[in-house]
Structures are given as structure tokens and as C-alpha cells.
């Protein structure tokens, strides 16, 4: 399955070829690694699906009901205001 992940931290989007068995945590890691080019600090970020924060990042995409071509967002937990 393909999923689209937005990473506003770096103003980028990535399309991932994921498996339904992937955890939300893995999706977050893959998206951050792809968009930033470095090993991410996943604990500083959260994932949103359909506008809601995913509370259990150990849940699989299948368990959450994430369909093919779905969009997820990876956001920094504590966002800095822009001055």
C-alpha cells in the first residue's frame, strides 16, 4: 500500500510504500528519516490520522484502518512560534 506523509517541520511530503503490518511508529521514523536525511528523534514528534492524534503508536496501519493512499501528518509535539 502507498501512504502520503506530510512533515511540516521541513515543509515536505513523502510517499511511502508501506505494509499494513507497519506500526505507526515505523511510519513516523521512515517519514522523518526520508525528509530530513538523518536519524530522527521520534520521541519529539507525534502522528495524526484524519485530524486526530494517534495515541498508540505501536498500533499497525491495518488496526487503525488506514486505507491505501491515505494521508498522515508527522508534527513536532512542542511547536516553536515563528517570529
Contact map, one row per residue, 1 for C-alpha under 8 A:
11100000000000001111000000000000000000000000000000000000000000000011100000000000000
11110000000000111100000000000000000000000000000000000000000000000001110000000000000
11111000000000111100000000000000000000000000000000000000000000000001111100000000000
01111100000011110000000000000000000000000000000000000000000000000000111100000000000
00111110000011110000000000000010000000000000000000000000000000000000001111000000000
00011111001111000000000000000000000000000000000000000000000000000000001111000000000
00001111111111000000000000000011001000000000000000000000000000000000000011100000000
00000111111100000000000000000000000000000000000000000000000000000000000011100000000
00000011111100000000000000000000000000000000000000000000000000000000000000110000000
00000011111100000000000000000000001100000000000000000000000000000000000000000000000
00000111111110000000000000000000000000000000000000000000000000000000000000000000000
00000111111111000000000000000000001000000000000000000000000000000000000000000000000
00011110001111100000000000000000001000000000000000000000000000000000000000000000000
00011110000111110000000000000010011000000000000000000000000000000000000000000000000
01111000000011111000000000000000000000000000000000000000000000000000000000000000000
01111000000001111100000000000010000000000000000000000000000000000000000000000000000
11100000000000111110000000000000000000000000000000000000000000000000000000000000000
11100000000000011111010000100000000000000000000000000000000000000000000000000000000
10000000000000001111110000000000000000000000000000000000000010000000000000000000000
10000000000000000111110000000000000000000000000000000000000111000000000000000000000
00000000000000000011111000000000000000000000000000000000000111000000000000000000000
00000000000000000111111101100000000000000000000000000000000110000000000000000000000
00000000000000000000111111100000000000000000000000000000111110000000000000000000000
00000000000000000000011111110000000000000000001000000101111110000000000000000000000
00000000000000000000001111111000000000000100000000000000110000000000000000000000000
00000000000000000000011111111100000000000000000000000000000000000000000000000000000
00000000000000000100011111111110000000000000000000000000000000000000000000000000000
00000000000000000000000111111111000000000100011000000000000000000000000001000000000
00000000000000000000000011111111100000010100000000000000000000000000000000000000000
00000000000000000000000001111111110000000000000000000000000000000000000000000000000
00001010000001010000000000111111111000000000000000000000000000000000000001000000000
00000010000000000000000000011111111111110100000000000000000000000000000001000000000
00000000000000000000000000001111111111110000000000000000000000000000000000000000000
00000000000001000000000000000111111111000000000000000000000000000000000000000000000
00000010010111000000000000000011111110000000000000000000000000000000000000000000000
00000000010000000000000000000001111111010000000000000000000000000000000000000000000
00000000000000000000000000000001111111100000000000000000000000000000000000000000000
00000000000000000000000000000001110111110000000000000000000000000000000000000000000
00000000000000000000000000000001100011111000000000000000000000000000000000000000000
00000000000000000000000000001001100101111100000000000000000000000000000000000000000
00000000000000000000000000000000000000111111100000000000000000000000000000000000000
00000000000000000000000010011001000000011111110000000000000000000000000000000000000
00000000000000000000000000000000000000001111110000000000000000000000000000000000000
00000000000000000000000000000000000000001111110000000000000000000000000000011100000
00000000000000000000000000000000000000001111111000000000000000000000000001111000000
00000000000000000000000000010000000000000111111100001100000000000000000001111000000
00000000000000000000000100010000000000000000111110001100000000000000000111100000000
00000000000000000000000000000000000000000000011111111100000000000000000111100000000
00000000000000000000000000000000000000000000001111111100000000000000001110000000000
00000000000000000000000000000000000000000000000111110000000000000000001100000000000
00000000000000000000000000000000000000000000000111111000000000000000000000000000000
00000000000000000000000000000000000000000000000111111100000000000000000000000000000
00000000000000000000000000000000000000000000011110111110000000000000000000000000000
00000000000000000000000100000000000000000000011110011111100000000000000000000000000
00000000000000000000000000000000000000000000000000001111100000000000000000000000000
00000000000000000000000100000000000000000000000000000111111000000000000000000000000
00000000000000000000001110000000000000000000000000000111111100000000000000000000000
00000000000000000000001110000000000000000000000000000001111100000000000000000000000
00000000000000000000001100000000000000000000000000000001111110110000000000000000000
00000000000000000001111100000000000000000000000000000000111111110000000000000000000
00000000000000000011111100000000000000000000000000000000001111111100000000000000000
00000000000000000001100000000000000000000000000000000000000111111100000000000000000
00000000000000000000000000000000000000000000000000000000001111111100000000000000000
00000000000000000000000000000000000000000000000000000000001111111100000000000000000
00000000000000000000000000000000000000000000000000000000000011111110000000000000000
00000000000000000000000000000000000000000000000000000000000011111111010000000000000
10000000000000000000000000000000000000000000000000000000000000001111110000000000000
11100000000000000000000000000000000000000000000000000000000000000111110000000000000
11110000000000000000000000000000000000000000000000000000000000000011111000000000000
01110000000000000000000000000000000000000000000000000000000000000111111100000000000
00111100000000000000000000000000000000000000000011000000000000000000111110000000000
00111100000000000000000000000000000000000000001111000000000000000000011111000000000
00001111000000000000000000000000000000000000001110000000000000000000001111100000000
00001111000000000000000000010011000000000000111100000000000000000000000111110000000
00000011100000000000000000000000000000000000111100000000000000000000000011111000000
00000000100000000000000000000000000000000001110000000000000000000000000001111110000
00000000000000000000000000000000000000000001110000000000000000000000000000111110000
00000000000000000000000000000000000000000001000000000000000000000000000000011111000
00000000000000000000000000000000000000000000000000000000000000000000000000011111100
00000000000000000000000000000000000000000000000000000000000000000000000000000111110
00000000000000000000000000000000000000000000000000000000000000000000000000000011111
00000000000000000000000000000000000000000000000000000000000000000000000000000001111
00000000000000000000000000000000000000000000000000000000000000000000000000000000111
